[in-house]
């Protein structure tokens, strides 16, 4: 039986998401204060986190008293 590459990629992605759920639950139960501005960053293929958008976030947050960001963690390999 042959398994298609997209099916394997989906299984890997689902495993990654499932592995991160305990961290998500811990963040949701965290009682720290929220910031006024919170950005979500997604990176491109083969970019380190936070990706090219990190400079933009730094420029925006430098002018604000309450600002932060978090990375959108996802599996995005380069296709052959």
Helices and strands as residue ranges (DSSP letters): H 5-28, E 37-41, H 53-62, E 67-71
